């Protein structure tokens, strides 16, 4: 790395310091955004597959009805799942990390409420969570 500044860099820096223009505070913009974002988090640790599917369906519909913008879902990584002890169970198909998102994607009724689904995070072995951005409820009828 070159530790010496060029003449152009020095000139740009002086112009910046002498400028009367205000620099946008990006941190304050983020805080304002968060204040308007209604968010809910739910942890599925300990849920059976059937219980998790029923609960996620309820959560998505309930959050949509109550104008929640973002739903954070914690499924866990599956690293402590008991299914690894049973050779007759599929490791990939019985862990909530994979089955809950698959249930959502296959349910056309639920997908009507979803704007964005961060399923790409699930491909990472170290991730046991994902989030859903919900559409705004249409109040005009």
Secondary structure, 3 states (H helix, E strand, C coil): CCCCCCHHHHHHHHHHHHCCCCCCCHHHHHHHHHHHCCEEEEECCCCCHHHHHHHHHHHHHHHHHCCCCEEEEECCCCCCCHHHHCCCCCHHHHCHHHHHHHHHHHCHHHHCCEEEECHHHHHCCCCCEEEEEECCCCCCC
